């Protein structure tokens, strides 16, 4: 009963509902959601977790590393996860914190930069994820955008011109959201000098190291490179972890932390206080099961399917915006929003790029050759 005396469907009942009724209703809600296993989702950077991850997630559902003393087992796994991932990108010299994803990592990066420089200007490639807009608004910082080159990486000449005494941070992207482009990280690190340089590797962090091992032509993501202040990378994207899990590594000197006197840990370094932590054991299990070879296999499979998608799209006269460096492909289109909507009406989930306008496909592990053939066939009919 609401306060006007009207009984509504979602009102809390007096004595609760029957389990069977609840289970049935849950099932009905679930059916409305997209399922990665349908192969129809080409616009998500997340994917279906492995069975072992699902089991670990349920097992550790109560874990909350906001209060780590109650969960020493989860905490130990968190330490192991941080070390394992750090060995992929040579981040041993850095401190690490688990975050909710790329957004939280990017916010912490700019917060650190503002505190250490007392400046407000943030130099961002035009390809930067919108989470930086949130970060700048929250932190009262000023984004200033740098143009892109034809291959969708940042124009380093313009970037260098824009660096000045008011600059608080320089950002580079290792795997841009729209095109999967990789900014020249080493060059930006040397240009930025003493100014904090943050690398957003939310997507590329779990792709680039493995592509490199398989001798693909990609820049390396190596945190021993002088001049990188911080990096964020998301296990819940190509790391195959369930959501939410991001990792943020930063050089040791200037840490943001707040004392947490009445909890079991002495301080907190993440923006969240209470943090659902079951994805840490789930990711720990995933990494241990897959090993380097497992990740290589998944990534090379995604790369092959990306090539297949391009081959079929080109047959239908769609041109790529740029040669993909990873498993994200984008194609020029004058009215991508119309095509995206037509696809959605048929339960195909693709998305669009803005710079320049186009169709965007993220070829995650759940995408199949068959689903590629079907979506391209459908887009061909719409031409
Ligand atoms: N940095 C980059 C380069 C990103 O691509 C993203 C997210 C972020 C930061 C922010 O990460 P979180 O959203 O984890 O905080 N990119 C995806 C996007 O906005 C996130 C996403 C994931 C969207 C799954 C849809 C979806 O179904 O496109």
Boltz pocket constraint, residues with backbone or C-beta under 6 A from the ligand:
constraints:
  - pocket:
      binder: B
      contacts: [[A, 43], [A, 44], [A, 45], [A, 46], [A, 100], [A, 101], [A, 102], [A, 103], [A, 104], [A, 106], [A, 129], [A, 131], [A, 173], [A, 175], [A, 176], [A, 177], [A, 200], [A, 201], [A, 202], [A, 203], [A, 234]]
      max_distance: 6.0
